[in-house]
Amino acid sequence: MEETPARLTVKPSWLLTQLAVHAHRLASDSFGELGARGYHYRILAALDEFGAASQTELGRRCSMDRSDVVAAINELAEQGFVERTPDPNDRRRNIVTLTEAGDRQLRRMDRALDKVQDDLLGPLPAEDRQTLTRLLTRLLNHHQRR
């Protein structure tokens, strides 16, 4: 940061943006080694936590655009990680379900993402990591309610 203007290096918004770029690269590289993407992780995690859902519900839960949800579900279905079936109550909708293979992939992705967290937050002791996570959560919650 010695070549970066000092007025930037003291702005939390700039620091967060720079760290977000680094975090995204680490996660993308790690997921790439598994033949996966961040969108895959979001969808698999939502299905694991909340159960079968429509594509629209997944988009809302995962903060993803509709076209990105469809593309990611197509990729996951091709790999056997999710099943997409017509909704018996509304044939225009699809219900997406996590498969056993998808559950295994999610566990692999969890382990990969845990390593990314350790790499990203390496200089911080556990207590500081918890504090950072708590503060970032508070900020995000505040701005999502607006």
N, C-alpha and C positions, 0 to 999 in steps of 0.2 A: 504494500500500500504506500510505499515511499514515493511513488510517482503519481499517486492520486492526490488531487487537491484536498487539503486538510478540511475544508468546509464540508466536503462530502463524507469524510471518514467519521465525523461526529454525528451524522444524521442516521437515526435508527432505520428510517425508510430505505436509505441507500444500503446500509449493512444487511438488512433483511433481504433485499433484492439480490445482492451479490451472493449471500448464503443460499438463497432459494435456487439460484442457477447451479451452484455447486451441488446442492442436495439432489436436484433433479438429474444431473449428470450421473451422480453416484448410483441413484436408484435405477435409472434407465440402463446403465451398464450392467448392473447386477441382475436385473430382470431379463436383460437381453441374453445373458448366459443361460437362462432357463427357457429361452424361446418365448418370453412373455413381455408384456408391457404394463405400464402403470394402470391403464384402463382395465386390464384383465384383473389386476389385484383388487381394484375397487369393486368390480362386479362380483367376483368370487367371495370377497369379504362380506358384501351385503347379503348375498344368498346364504352364506353360512350363518350369519347373525340373525337375519330376519325370515329366512325360508323362501320358498318359491315366490316369484313376483312377476308382474307384467314388465315389459320393457320400459313403459312409461314410469312405473314405480322405481325401477332401477335407475333410470336417468335422474329422477328427483333425489333419491337417496345418495347417489354417487356424484351429484353436481356435474352431470355430463350432458352434452347436447344430444338430442335424439339420434342424429346420424352417427355420432361416435358410439352410442350405445349399440345400435344395430350392427355396425362394423365389428365392434369388439365381441358381441355375442356370436356373430357369424364365425369369427376366428376361434372362439372358445368351443363352439359346437363342432367345428371341423376337427378339433383335437380331442373331442369326447369329454370335455370338462363341464359342459352344461348340456341339458336337453331343453329343446323348445317345443312345446305342444300347444295346440289350440286351447283357448280358455273354454271350458264346457258351458259357461254362462254367457259368453260373448265370443263367437267364432271369429270376430275381426281382430281380437287380441291374442297374443301369445303369452303363455306362462313359461317362465324360465326356471329350471330346477338345477341345482348343483348335483353332479354325479360323484361317485366314489373317486374316480380319477381326478375330478376337479378339486375334491377335498384334499387329495394328496398334493396336487399342484399348489393349492393355497398354502399348505404347510411348508412346502419348499420355498415359496415366495416369502412367507413369514420369516423363515430362517435367514434368507438373503437380505430382507429388509432390516432385520435385527443387526446384521453385520454392518449395513449401511449406517444405521444410527450410531453404532460404536465408532465407525470411522469419522462420521460427521461431527460427533460430539466428543471425540477422543480427549481433547484437553480438559474437559470438564469432569469434576468428580460427580458421583451419583446424586448428591444433594443439589448441586447446581443444575444438573440435567432436569431434575424434578421441578425445580423452581422455574427454569426456562420454559418447560412444557406447560406449567400452570399459568405463567404470564402470557404466553402465546395463545393459549386457550381462551383466556379472559379477553384478550384483544380481538380474537376472531369472533367470539360470541357477541361482543359488543357491535362489531361491524356487520355481522349477519342479521342482526335485529333491526337495522336501520331501514 
